[in-house]
Amino acid sequence: MRRNTQKIFASKIARALVTLVLMVTSVFVLMRCAGDPVTVLLGPDATADMRAAYSGELGLDRPILAQYLAYLHNIVRGSLGVSYVYRQDALGVVLSHLPLTLILTCSALTLAAVTGVAGGIAAAVFPSSFIGRACTIGTVVGLCVPSFFLAIVLMLAFSIQLNWLPTGGAEGWRSLVLPAITMAAASSAVLARYTRVAVREALDSRYVLAALARDIPFWRILIHHVLPNAAVPILTILGLLIGGAVTGSTVVETVFSWPGIGNLFVTSVGNRDVPVVQAIVLLAGTAMIMTNLAVDLGYTWLDPRSKSSET
């Protein structure tokens, strides 16, 4: 069994590495197809000599294969090039914006985990009550309302009408409230939906019915039997949400002018700052792949049934 488990872990790690290589290649190809950054940076009035000199300085005058090999070599060395706009190390520029994105995503994910899991449990345990119906309606609304629309509504209500919170920026905890709520809404709805299904399936299982027949208190059954069995799919969805949180913050950061890497990504795409865009995509993609790998390995370790099915 241990040997089979090691094979399963090795195959999952190999698939993650292949996905990482494909992502790196896709980023390079797509950024080269997005347009000439020299035209954007120098403007339409630049002469041919200026364009040629700038292209040579950026290494864009070399064959595409040579650029790709240099790109891979720099990634292996931990260097993602120099920003065309900031004239600094691209990875350093991204990392300087990363703390604010982490603050926003951690706040949003914590809020989503608490409200989503609690709402899903309430909807599963009390499906016909007011609380259960309210949680179900809230889940549907959270899944259907786009984040940019929710952001505008919250901004109009709490910033413009009530003047309780700022409309944007990163000036203390008050600036964090609206972006965190906006970002947590969809994740909370997804978690609530999967939690409700997982808890409902566990409640309908035979061991729960047998425990109820033995007059065991319902809260003990819920804590010691239902929630541990429902935890595996919930943790899987939570891992996927964590992996996609960095990339999902782009819209929220742009609407609320939150100076994180999502806002930096939108600005860099407009400026054709290829090294910075590549650094952001690689950082976010690597985080998502590693998070999914960790969740996948943890799922295999926690659930013995997945080991036998993989085998």
N, C-alpha and C positions, 0 to 999 in steps of 0.2 A: 504493500500500500504506500509505503514511504517513497519507493522508487517511482510509482505511478504519479504521486503528488509532485515529485521533482520534475517529471516530464511535463506535467500540466503547467507548472510554474515556468519552466524553460520555454514552452511554446508560447505562453502569453507574453513573456518578456521579448521574445523574438518578434512577435507580431507588433508589439509596441515600437520596437526599433525600426521595423520596416515602415510603419506609419510615420515615424519621425522623419525618416529619409525622404519619403514621398512628400511630406509637408514642406520640408526644406526646399526641395526641387520645385514644387508648385509655387512657393513664394517667389523664387527667383524668376520663373517664367512669367508669372502674372505681372510682376513689377516691371519687367522689361517690355511687356505689351501695353502698359498703361500710358505710354507716351514718353517723349524726350524731356528729361528734367532740365537740360540745358536751356531749352526754349522758355520754360517757366521761370527759371532763376535769372536769366539774363534779359528776358523780354524780347519782344519782336524787333526792336531796333538794333539789336546786337549785330555786329558784322560777322562775316564768315570766319575771319581770322580769330576773332574773340571766341566764337563757338568752338573752333578747332582747338584752341589753346585750353579752353575750359574742359572740353571733353577729354583731352589728354591728361589734364590734372586729375580728373575724376576716374580715369581709367576706362572711359566709355568708348574709346576709339579702338580698343582691342577686339579680336574676334569673340563671338558669344561663348564659345567653348572655353577660351582662356579666362573670360570673366567668371564663368561658372566654376572652374577649377580654383581660381583665386578666392571665390566666394566660399567654397567648401573648406579651403585651407584656413581662411580667416575664422570660420566657425569653430574648427578644431582647435585653433589657437586661442579661442575665446574673444576674438576681435570681430566686430560686425561693421567695421568701417567708420568713417568720419561723416558726421551730419553735414549735408550740403548747406543748410541754413544756419545752424548754430556754430559750425566750424569746431565742434567738439566730438569726442568719442560718442558714437550713436548709442551704444549700450549704456554709457554714463548718463546721457540725456534721458533715456527711458527710465533708468533706475532712480533718477532724481525726482521723477513724477510718480514712481511706484508707491511710496508710503501713503499718499493720499488716496490712491485707488484701493489699497489694502484696507485702510480705515473704513472707506465706504462699503466695500464688499463684505468685510467682516461684520459690520453693523447690520447690513441688510440681511446677510445669511443667518445671523443670530436671531433677528426679528422674525425671519421667515420660518426658521426651524421651530421656534417656540409657538408661534401662532398656527403654523401649518399642521404640526403634529397634534397640538391640543385640539384644533378644530376638527381634524380628521377623526380623532378618538371620540370626540363629542358627537360627531355626525354618525359614527358607527354604533356607539353604545345607546344613544338616544335618537334614533332616526325619525321618530314621529313627534318629538318635542319641539318647542320653539327654538331652542338652542341648536338642535340638529338641523332643522330646516334653514335657520339663519346661516349656519356654517356651509350648508350645501349651496345656498344662493350666493354667499360670498365667494365660494370656490368658482362658480360659473362666471361671476363678474370679473374675478381676478384673471381668469384665463382668457376672457373675451376682450377686455379693455386694453388697448395698446399702451405701452409705457409712456410714450411721448404725450398721448392724450391725457393720461392720468397726471403726468407731471404738470401740464398746463392747468388742469382743473385745480390741483392742489395749490399751485402758485397763485391762481386768481383768488381762491378762497382764503388761504392763510397768509399770503404775503400782501396782496393788493387790497382786498376787502377788509380783512381783520387786522392787518399790519402786525401780525404776531411773529413772523419769521422772515428772514431775508430771501430775496428772489434768487440769489446765486452767490458764487464765491465760496471761499473756505475760511471764513472768519469765525472760528470757534464752533462749539457743539450745535448752536442754533442753525448754522448753515448746513449741518449734516442731517437734520430731521427729515426734511422733505425729500432729498435724494434717496435716503435710506428707505423711507416708506414706499416711494415709487419703485425702487429696485426690488424690494421685498415682496411686492404684491403678487407678481406672477409666480415667483418661486414658492411663496406660501400656498398659493392655490394648487400648484402641482403637488406639493408635499401633502396637503390636506386630502387631495383626491386619492393618492396612492395609499396614504395612511388609512383612510376610510375603508378602502377595498381590502387591505391586508388585515386590519383588525376585524372586519366583518367575516372574512374567511376563517380566521382563527376562532371567532366566537361560534361559528357554525360547525366546528370540528367535533369529532366524537369525544376527545379527551375533555373538552370543556363541558359538554353535555354530561359526561360521567362525573366530573367534578361538581357540577350543579346538583346532580342527583344525590351526591354524598353530603349535601348541605354545607359545602365549603362557601364562605362568604365571597360575594361576587368581586369585591375589590381585591381580594387575595388572588382569585383566579385571573383577574385582569393584569395584575402586576407580575405574578410569578409564572403565568402560563401564556396568556394572550400576547402581551407586549414583547417578550423575548422571541416568540415565533414570528411576530410581525416585524421585528427589527431588521431582518436581512433585506427585504425589498425596500424598506424605508431608507436604510443606510446606502443602498445602491443608488437610489434617486438623489439622495443628499450629496453623494460623491459626484454625480454628474452635474448637479447644480453648482457645486464648488468649482469644478473644472471650467464651467462656462461662465462663471461670475465675472471674471476679468474682461472677457470679450463682451459680455452683456452690459457692461457699464458704459459703453460708448455713447448710447443715446441719452442716458440719464446725465452723464457728465457734460455733454454738449448743451442740453437744455438748461441745466442749472449752472453752467460755467464753472464746473468743478475741475480744478487744474490737475487732473490725473492723466493716466496714459490713454484713456479713452478719448479725452478731449485732445490730447497730443496727437493721437492717431488721425483724427479728422483733419486737424491743421496740417499735418505732415503729408497726407494724401493730396490735399489741395496744393501744397507747395512742391509736390513731386520729390519730397525728401526721402529717397529710396532707402538709404541705410537705416533711418529711424523707423520707417514703416516695416522693413524687414525685421528689425530688432523686436518691435512690438508683437508682430505676428508670431515670430519664433518663440518669444517668451510666453505668450498666451497659449500657443499651441502646445508647447512642451509642458506647461503646467497642466493643461487639460489631459494630455496623453498620460502623464505620470499619475495624475489623480485617478483617472479611469483604471490604470493598471493597478494602483494600490487597492482600489475598491474591488476590482476583479479578483485579485489575489486574496483579499480579505474575505470575499464572498466564498471562494473555494475553500478557504480554511475554516470558515464558520459553519458552512452547510455541507455535511458529508455527502448529501445526495448529489451535489454538483460534481464531486470527485468521481463518483461511480458513473455518472452520465458522461463526463468527459472521457473517462477511460473506455 
